[in-house]
Amino acid sequence: MICAEVSLYPLKTNQASEIINESLTTLDRQNVDYKVGSISTHIHGNAEQVWASLRQLFDKAQAASEVSMVVTITNAADDEIQGRHRVQGRPVRSRQIVDL
């Protein structure tokens, strides 16, 4: 299992919120757990699924605008890292609308 923290930054557009939110819909089709925050999204899953999710996220965003994507990835098995988006030991899928 790995965890990625990702932030998307659409460039040269007034539609940043729309591009980010539309890009985040790609995570609904991936077999990963994720939580959307105000400035980044945490994605948890096996390595192949997380990497595929990041690729889909970037591809969707770049289709709409020039974009910068910042990613931090860890394979640490620390419960604090993996557990912060869990309820009673079960992963939580979470999504919220981002308004910039």
HUBEL-V27396 format. One record per residue. N is the residue number from 1. RES is the residue in one letter. SS is DSSP state (H for helix, E for strand, C for the rest). NEAR is the number of other C-alpha atoms within 8 Angstrom. Layout:
# HUBEL-V27396
N | RES | SS | NEAR
N | RES | SS | NEAR
This chain:
# HUBEL-V27396
1 | M | C | 8
2 | I | E | 12
3 | C | E | 14
4 | A | E | 13
5 | E | E | 11
6 | V | E | 12
7 | S | E | 10
8 | L | E | 10
9 | Y | E | 9
10 | P | E | 13
11 | L | E | 9
12 | K | C | 6
13 | T | C | 7
14 | N | C | 4
15 | Q | C | 6
16 | A | H | 11
17 | S | H | 9
18 | E | H | 7
19 | I | H | 12
20 | I | H | 13
21 | N | H | 10
22 | E | H | 10
23 | S | H | 11
24 | L | H | 9
25 | T | H | 8
26 | T | H | 12
27 | L | H | 12
28 | D | H | 7
29 | R | H | 6
30 | Q | C | 8
31 | N | C | 8
32 | V | C | 12
33 | D | E | 11
34 | Y | E | 13
35 | K | E | 12
36 | V | E | 10
37 | G | C | 8
38 | S | C | 5
39 | I | C | 5
40 | S | C | 10
41 | T | E | 12
42 | H | E | 12
43 | I | E | 13
44 | H | E | 13
45 | G | E | 12
46 | N | C | 9
47 | A | H | 8
48 | E | H | 6
49 | Q | H | 11
50 | V | H | 15
51 | W | H | 8
52 | A | H | 8
53 | S | H | 12
54 | L | H | 8
55 | R | H | 8
56 | Q | H | 10
57 | L | H | 12
58 | F | H | 10
59 | D | H | 8
60 | K | H | 11
61 | A | H | 15
62 | Q | H | 9
63 | A | H | 6
64 | A | H | 7
65 | S | C | 11
66 | E | E | 9
67 | V | E | 10
68 | S | E | 8
69 | M | E | 9
70 | V | E | 7
71 | V | E | 8
72 | T | E | 7
73 | I | E | 8
74 | T | E | 7
75 | N | C | 7
76 | A | C | 6
77 | A | C | 7
78 | D | C | 6
79 | D | H | 7
80 | E | H | 6
81 | I | H | 9
82 | Q | H | 11
83 | G | H | 8
84 | R | C | 7
85 | H | C | 8
86 | R | E | 10
87 | V | E | 7
88 | Q | C | 4
89 | G | C | 6
90 | R | E | 6
91 | P | E | 8
92 | V | C | 10
93 | R | C | 7
94 | S | E | 8
95 | R | C | 7
96 | Q | C | 6
97 | I | C | 5
98 | V | C | 8
99 | D | C | 4
100 | L | C | 4
